Amino acid sequence: MSAAQANRVMAVGEWEERWSHGRIGFHQPQVHKLLELNIEKVLAGRAAVRFFFPLCGKAVDMKWLADMGHSVVGVEISEKAIKQFFEENGLSYSEAAVPSIPGAKVYKSSETNISLYQCDLFSFDSSVEGQFGAIWDRGSLVAINPRDRERYAALLTSLMAKDCRYLLDSLSYNPELYPGPPFFVPDEQVHSLFGPSCEVELLQSVDALTERHQGWNLDYLTENLFLITLKND
């Protein structure tokens, strides 16, 4: 963990505020290129895979996967993000309370197999929806507070079915230059968080610096894509 960001804390309310004011530069209007390029490595020949999206926002990747016949479960704190996802994709949905998570709601699409839970990610566990065959973590590990990473890794690992293939997108940059979020996650930390129980393979590193990021005073930004799989007992 970077010393510069070790104590940086984003309250849940700050994320909700970003959504309510439309400050969502992290949202991508098209399917993420690294997911598209590596989807076969995630599916590994499997059909009808159950995908988990931590801190899903209104990612269009969810509909893309559902249209291919996979099912998607996402967790997101912002009700606005969830409703926008369904509305912008022309999907009707139902809304229900979640008895096992006080205050939580689940929004389910009528046409496709997508269920989005509105709650704190750390309120969610495998008792709610079981375990998953795949996880797409884009903008989630890099968004949670750095001091919560071990707790986060334990939660995500507990949601992995034996054959789960977890695609993790992390970011490298100089944390002295920008306070986050998204936060800097060193490659060594990805290995220390997941390595004890999982195999961690770096699939791709790409230069992700755009004009928007230069506005954060960054001189470089690298996106690192990892494939994480449970070790065989």
C-alpha positions as CSV (number, residue, x, y, z in Angstrom):
1,M,0.0,0.0,0.0
2,S,1.3,3.5,-0.8
3,A,2.1,5.5,2.3
4,A,0.7,8.6,0.5
5,Q,-2.7,7.0,0.3
6,A,-2.7,4.6,3.2
7,N,-5.2,6.7,5.3
8,R,-7.3,8.0,2.5
9,V,-11.0,7.2,3.2
10,M,-14.0,7.7,0.9
11,A,-17.2,7.5,2.8
12,V,-20.1,5.6,1.1
13,G,-22.0,8.9,1.0
14,E,-19.3,10.5,-1.1
15,W,-19.8,7.8,-3.8
16,E,-23.6,8.4,-3.7
17,E,-22.9,12.1,-4.0
18,R,-20.7,11.6,-7.1
19,W,-23.6,9.6,-8.7
20,S,-26.2,12.2,-7.8
21,H,-24.1,15.0,-9.3
22,G,-23.1,13.0,-12.4
23,R,-19.4,13.1,-11.4
24,I,-18.9,9.6,-12.8
25,G,-15.8,9.9,-15.1
26,F,-15.1,6.3,-14.1
27,H,-18.2,5.1,-16.1
28,Q,-17.4,3.8,-19.6
29,P,-20.2,4.0,-22.2
30,Q,-18.8,1.0,-24.1
31,V,-17.8,-2.6,-23.1
32,H,-14.4,-2.5,-21.5
33,K,-11.7,-3.4,-24.1
34,L,-9.7,-5.6,-21.7
35,L,-12.8,-7.6,-20.9
36,E,-13.6,-8.0,-24.6
37,L,-10.0,-9.1,-25.4
38,N,-9.8,-11.6,-22.5
39,I,-13.4,-12.9,-22.3
40,E,-12.3,-16.4,-23.6
41,K,-9.8,-16.7,-20.8
42,V,-12.6,-15.9,-18.3
43,L,-15.2,-18.3,-19.9
44,A,-12.6,-21.1,-20.5
45,G,-15.2,-22.9,-22.7
46,R,-18.0,-22.6,-20.2
47,A,-21.6,-21.5,-21.1
48,A,-24.1,-19.8,-18.8
49,V,-21.5,-18.6,-16.4
50,R,-22.6,-16.7,-13.2
51,F,-20.7,-13.4,-13.1
52,F,-20.3,-11.2,-10.0
53,F,-19.7,-7.4,-10.4
54,P,-18.5,-5.8,-7.2
55,L,-19.3,-2.0,-7.2
56,C,-20.9,-2.4,-10.6
57,G,-22.2,1.1,-11.2
58,K,-24.1,1.0,-14.4
59,A,-21.5,-0.9,-16.4
60,V,-22.7,-1.8,-19.9
61,D,-20.5,-4.9,-19.6
62,M,-23.3,-6.5,-17.5
63,K,-25.8,-6.4,-20.4
64,W,-23.2,-7.5,-22.9
65,L,-22.6,-10.7,-20.8
66,A,-26.3,-11.3,-20.1
67,D,-27.0,-11.0,-23.9
68,M,-24.4,-13.8,-24.4
69,G,-26.5,-16.1,-22.1
70,H,-24.6,-15.5,-18.8
71,S,-26.2,-14.3,-15.6
72,V,-25.0,-11.3,-13.7
73,V,-25.2,-10.3,-10.0
74,G,-23.9,-6.8,-9.1
75,V,-23.6,-4.8,-5.9
76,E,-23.7,-1.1,-5.9
77,I,-24.4,1.5,-3.2
78,S,-26.1,4.1,-5.5
79,E,-29.7,3.5,-6.3
80,K,-29.4,6.1,-9.1
81,A,-26.7,4.1,-10.8
82,I,-28.8,0.9,-10.7
83,K,-31.9,2.6,-12.0
84,Q,-29.9,4.3,-14.8
85,F,-28.5,0.9,-15.8
86,F,-31.9,-0.6,-16.5
87,E,-33.4,2.6,-18.0
88,E,-30.4,3.3,-20.3
89,N,-30.4,-0.3,-21.5
90,G,-34.2,-0.3,-22.1
91,L,-34.8,-3.1,-19.5
92,S,-37.8,-3.3,-17.2
93,Y,-37.1,-4.4,-13.7
94,S,-38.7,-5.3,-10.4
95,E,-37.6,-4.1,-7.0
96,A,-37.7,-6.0,-3.7
97,A,-36.3,-5.9,-0.2
98,V,-33.5,-8.3,0.8
99,P,-34.5,-9.9,4.1
100,S,-31.0,-11.0,5.0
101,I,-29.5,-7.5,4.5
102,P,-31.3,-4.7,6.5
103,G,-32.1,-1.7,4.3
104,A,-30.9,-3.4,1.1
105,K,-32.9,-3.8,-2.1
106,V,-32.5,-6.0,-5.1
107,Y,-33.4,-4.9,-8.6
108,K,-34.0,-7.7,-11.1
109,S,-34.4,-7.4,-14.9
110,S,-37.5,-9.0,-16.4
111,E,-35.9,-9.7,-19.7
112,T,-32.3,-10.8,-18.9
113,N,-30.7,-12.6,-16.0
114,I,-29.4,-9.6,-14.1
115,S,-29.8,-8.9,-10.4
116,L,-28.4,-5.7,-8.8
117,Y,-28.2,-5.3,-5.1
118,Q,-28.3,-1.9,-3.6
119,C,-26.2,-2.1,-0.4
120,D,-22.8,-1.7,1.1
121,L,-20.5,-4.3,-0.5
122,F,-19.4,-5.6,2.9
123,S,-23.0,-6.4,3.8
124,F,-23.1,-8.9,0.9
125,D,-21.8,-12.5,1.2
126,S,-22.2,-15.9,-0.3
127,S,-25.4,-16.6,1.8
128,V,-27.2,-14.1,-0.5
129,E,-26.5,-15.5,-4.0
130,G,-24.1,-18.4,-3.5
131,Q,-20.7,-18.4,-5.3
132,F,-19.8,-17.4,-8.8
133,G,-18.1,-18.8,-11.8
134,A,-16.5,-15.5,-12.8
135,I,-15.9,-12.1,-11.3
136,W,-15.2,-8.9,-13.3
137,D,-13.5,-6.4,-11.0
138,R,-13.1,-3.2,-12.9
139,G,-13.0,-0.1,-10.8
140,S,-13.8,-1.9,-7.5
141,L,-10.5,-2.9,-5.8
142,V,-9.2,0.5,-6.9
143,A,-12.2,2.3,-5.4
144,I,-12.4,0.8,-1.9
145,N,-10.4,2.5,0.8
146,P,-6.9,1.1,0.9
147,R,-7.1,0.0,4.5
148,D,-10.1,-2.2,3.6
149,R,-8.2,-4.3,1.0
150,E,-7.6,-7.4,3.1
151,R,-11.2,-7.5,4.1
152,Y,-12.2,-7.0,0.5
153,A,-9.9,-9.8,-0.8
154,A,-11.3,-12.2,1.9
155,L,-14.9,-11.3,0.7
156,L,-14.2,-11.8,-3.0
157,T,-12.3,-15.0,-2.4
158,S,-15.3,-16.3,-0.4
159,L,-17.6,-15.6,-3.4
160,M,-15.4,-17.7,-5.8
161,A,-16.8,-21.1,-6.8
162,K,-14.1,-23.8,-7.3
163,D,-13.9,-23.1,-11.0
164,C,-14.2,-19.3,-10.7
165,R,-12.1,-17.1,-13.0
166,Y,-11.7,-13.7,-11.5
167,L,-10.6,-10.9,-13.8
168,L,-9.1,-8.0,-11.9
169,D,-8.2,-4.6,-13.4
170,S,-5.9,-2.6,-11.3
171,L,-4.0,0.7,-11.7
172,S,-0.4,1.8,-11.3
173,Y,0.6,5.4,-11.1
174,N,2.7,7.7,-8.8
175,P,0.5,8.0,-5.7
176,E,2.5,11.0,-4.6
177,L,0.9,13.0,-7.4
178,Y,-2.8,12.1,-7.0
179,P,-4.8,11.2,-3.8
180,G,-7.3,8.8,-5.5
181,P,-9.8,7.3,-6.0
182,P,-9.1,5.4,-8.1
183,F,-6.3,4.3,-5.8
184,F,-2.9,3.0,-6.7
185,V,-2.7,-0.8,-6.2
186,P,0.9,-2.2,-6.4
187,D,1.3,-5.5,-8.3
188,E,3.0,-6.9,-5.2
189,Q,-0.1,-6.2,-3.1
190,V,-2.4,-8.0,-5.6
191,H,-0.1,-11.0,-5.0
192,S,-0.1,-10.6,-1.2
193,L,-3.9,-10.2,-1.1
194,F,-4.8,-13.1,-3.3
195,G,-1.7,-15.2,-3.5
196,P,-2.2,-17.3,-0.3
197,S,-5.3,-19.0,-1.7
198,C,-5.1,-18.2,-5.4
199,E,-3.0,-18.4,-8.5
200,V,-2.4,-14.8,-9.8
201,E,-1.5,-14.3,-13.4
202,L,-0.7,-11.0,-15.1
203,L,-2.5,-11.1,-18.5
204,Q,-1.8,-7.7,-19.8
205,S,-0.4,-4.3,-18.9
206,V,-1.6,-1.3,-21.0
207,D,-0.9,2.4,-21.0
208,A,-4.1,4.0,-19.9
209,L,-3.1,7.6,-19.6
210,T,-5.7,10.0,-21.2
211,E,-6.1,13.7,-21.1
212,R,-8.5,13.3,-18.1
213,H,-5.8,11.6,-16.1
214,Q,-3.2,14.2,-17.1
215,G,-5.6,16.6,-15.4
216,W,-4.9,14.6,-12.2
217,N,-1.2,15.6,-12.7
218,L,-0.2,12.1,-13.5
219,D,2.8,11.4,-15.7
220,Y,1.9,7.7,-16.3
221,L,-1.0,5.4,-15.7
222,T,-0.9,1.7,-16.4
223,E,-3.8,-0.7,-16.3
224,N,-2.8,-4.1,-15.1
225,L,-5.1,-7.1,-15.8
226,F,-4.8,-10.1,-13.6
227,L,-6.5,-13.5,-13.8
228,I,-7.1,-15.0,-10.4
229,T,-8.1,-18.6,-9.8
230,L,-8.4,-20.7,-6.7
231,K,-5.5,-23.0,-6.0
232,N,-6.4,-26.7,-6.1
233,D,-6.5,-28.2,-2.6
